[in-house]
Amino acid sequence: MTVRRSVLPSGLRIVTEEVTSVRSAAIGIWVNVGSRDETPAVAGASHFLEHLLFKGTTRRTALEISSSIESVGGEMNAFTSKEYTCFYARVIDTDLPMAIDVISDLITSSVVTALDVDAERKVVLEEIAMRDDDPSDLVHDLYAETYYGNTPLGRPILGTIDSINNMSRSSVFNYYKKRYLPQDLVVAVAGNINHKKVVQMVEKALSADGFLDVAGTPVIRGNTAVKKPAQQPVGLMTRPTEQAHMFYGMEGVARHDDRRFAMGILASALGGGMSSRLFQEIREKRGLAYSVYGYAQQYAGSGQIGFYAGCKPAKAVEVLEIIRETLADVADNGMNHEEIERAKGAVRGSLVLSQEDSGSRMSRIGKNEIVYGRVMGFDDILKAVSQVNEADIREIAGAFLTKTPTLALVGPFKNTAKFEKVMK
């Protein structure tokens, strides 16, 4: 299972992992553009474009795009994040040439007609409405807005109702032509494949319409520290919900910080599963919530560690106090050997289990290449996790769990006064 990498003169990067024990193959084309690259005038353009590229190319209709993959039992989809967009397909190995051709066609030759823009605009607005109807999802966008303010990282990936309604065909198409360039792309392929043959197929497919004709150098997102306005302590969206949904977080490590492995283990020990500290304190001991979890999130130049809980509105202040007390205890005293080893085992196990299929392997190598410019060896990742010790956890907990916190709330509250009192 060897990861191989080729860089074409255009700056296009191709990474592969050969897994001879499977009969499947997965391809993903990763684009180094996401919602943090948008101006307010085109907020949501990256995600809007992700939808539009499936609507038709110079060679295929929307139906031909979808049916080509589905007719061989494969799956195809895409997603947009704050820093990258990915278009992917998973098929049996003999159908990989077709899948590469179809996904590449979306990237090089989409037409993005005005009619398609108007039709898909309605779909994206429905997606925004669906997000707004799910408070456990909405609270994460509210947290980003409260923590980062009106900055690219603070704005939602989906955009806003106003920005989507006001987006013209020309603005979306210009965004496509400006941001979808070979030096901004990574093609990741994993499964029962051969690297040399994959490179040949990708080069042939992406050469359409002169896409690879201009020389370039791979673009890696810089790690400059993110500037943001003064942090707000509490963000509230008043909703007539049966539960209060809260996300409590603070500054974490950025993507290129070597302490990210320790931060991931700290997040797991605090909120990664049923044996985690917060799950035990909030749900198991007191029965105050059904869902309790935490995670660490890294971006280029920024990061957070945060914790979610959903509970009865009357218990929200109590749950918030438990979160604060638990984090303060860990910041002061660290965690015991058993907790840390359990969290390390959980992280290692989830990493290994996540690599059981070609799609997951494609995602790992593609994401690593698009954000780091290299693919860290899987054994090196496991080694980095294993080397985290009690001193590392104590150091990172003391450094970050004491940072100024931000709380996002979605629920039936008229104001934030009682929460702000707890946050002081």
Rosetta blueprint (number, residue, H / E / L):
1 M L
2 T L
3 V E
4 R E
5 R E
6 S E
7 V E
8 L L
9 P L
10 S L
11 G L
12 L L
13 R E
14 I E
15 V E
16 T E
17 E E
18 E E
19 V L
20 T L
21 S L
22 V L
23 R L
24 S E
25 A E
26 A E
27 I E
28 G E
29 I E
30 W E
31 V E
32 N L
33 V L
34 G L
35 S H
36 R H
37 D H
38 E L
39 T L
40 P H
41 A H
42 V H
43 A L
44 G L
45 A H
46 S H
47 H H
48 F H
49 L H
50 E H
51 H H
52 L H
53 L L
54 F L
55 K L
56 G E
57 T E
58 T L
59 R L
60 R L
61 T E
62 A H
63 L H
64 E H
65 I H
66 S H
67 S H
68 S H
69 I H
70 E H
71 S L
72 V L
73 G L
74 G L
75 E E
76 M E
77 N E
78 A E
79 F E
80 T E
81 S L
82 K L
83 E L
84 Y L
85 T E
86 C E
87 F E
88 Y E
89 A E
90 R E
91 V E
92 I E
93 D H
94 T H
95 D H
96 L H
97 P H
98 M H
99 A H
100 I H
101 D H
102 V H
103 I H
104 S H
105 D H
106 L H
107 I H
108 T H
109 S H
110 S E
111 V L
112 V L
113 T L
114 A H
115 L H
116 D H
117 V H
118 D H
119 A H
120 E H
121 R H
122 K H
123 V H
124 V H
125 L H
126 E H
127 E H
128 I H
129 A H
130 M H
131 R H
132 D H
133 D L
134 D L
135 P H
136 S H
137 D H
138 L H
139 V H
140 H H
141 D H
142 L H
143 Y H
144 A H
145 E H
146 T H
147 Y H
148 Y H
149 G L
150 N L
151 T L
152 P L
153 L L
154 G L
155 R L
156 P L
157 I L
158 L L
159 G L
160 T L
161 I H
162 D H
163 S H
164 I H
165 N H
166 N H
167 M L
168 S L
169 R H
170 S H
171 S H
172 V H
173 F H
174 N H
175 Y H
176 Y H
177 K H
178 K H
179 R H
180 Y L
181 L L
182 P H
183 Q H
184 D H
185 L E
186 V E
187 V E
188 A E
189 V E
190 A E
191 G E
192 N L
193 I L
194 N L
195 H H
196 K H
197 K H
198 V H
199 V H
200 Q H
201 M H
202 V H
203 E H
204 K H
205 A H
206 L H
207 S L
208 A H
209 D H
210 G H
211 F L
212 L L
213 D L
214 V L
215 A L
216 G L
217 T L
218 P L
219 V L
220 I L
221 R L
222 G L
223 N L
224 T L
225 A L
226 V L
227 K L
228 K L
229 P L
230 A L
231 Q L
232 Q L
233 P L
234 V E
235 G E
236 L E
237 M E
238 T E
239 R L
240 P L
241 T L
242 E L
243 Q L
244 A E
245 H E
246 M E
247 F E
248 Y E
249 G E
250 M E
251 E E
252 G L
253 V L
254 A L
255 R L
256 H L
257 D L
258 D L
259 R L
260 R H
261 F H
262 A H
263 M H
264 G H
265 I H
266 L H
267 A H
268 S H
269 A H
270 L H
271 G H
272 G L
273 G L
274 M L
275 S L
276 S L
277 R H
278 L H
279 F H
280 Q H
281 E H
282 I H
283 R H
284 E H
285 K L
286 R L
287 G L
288 L L
289 A E
290 Y E
291 S E
292 V E
293 Y E
294 G E
295 Y E
296 A E
297 Q E
298 Q E
299 Y E
300 A L
301 G L
302 S E
303 G E
304 Q E
305 I E
306 G E
307 F E
308 Y E
309 A E
310 G E
311 C E
312 K L
313 P H
314 A H
315 K H
316 A H
317 V H
318 E H
319 V H
320 L H
321 E H
322 I H
323 I H
324 R H
325 E H
326 T H
327 L H
328 A H
329 D H
330 V H
331 A H
332 D H
333 N H
334 G L
335 M L
336 N L
337 H H
338 E H
339 E H
340 I H
341 E H
342 R H
343 A H
344 K H
345 G H
346 A H
347 V H
348 R H
349 G H
350 S H
351 L H
352 V H
353 L H
354 S L
355 Q L
356 E L
357 D L
358 S H
359 G H
360 S H
361 R H
362 M H
363 S H
364 R H
365 I H
366 G H
367 K H
368 N H
369 E H
370 I H
371 V H
372 Y H
373 G L
374 R L
375 V L
376 M L
377 G L
378 F H
379 D H
380 D H
381 I H
382 L H
383 K H
384 A H
385 V H
386 S H
387 Q L
388 V L
389 N L
390 E H
391 A H
392 D H
393 I H
394 R H
395 E H
396 I H
397 A H
398 G H
399 A H
400 F H
401 L L
402 T L
403 K L
404 T L
405 P L
406 T E
407 L E
408 A E
409 L E
410 V E
411 G E
412 P L
413 F L
414 K L
415 N L
416 T L
417 A H
418 K H
419 F H
420 E H
421 K H
422 V H
423 M H
424 K L
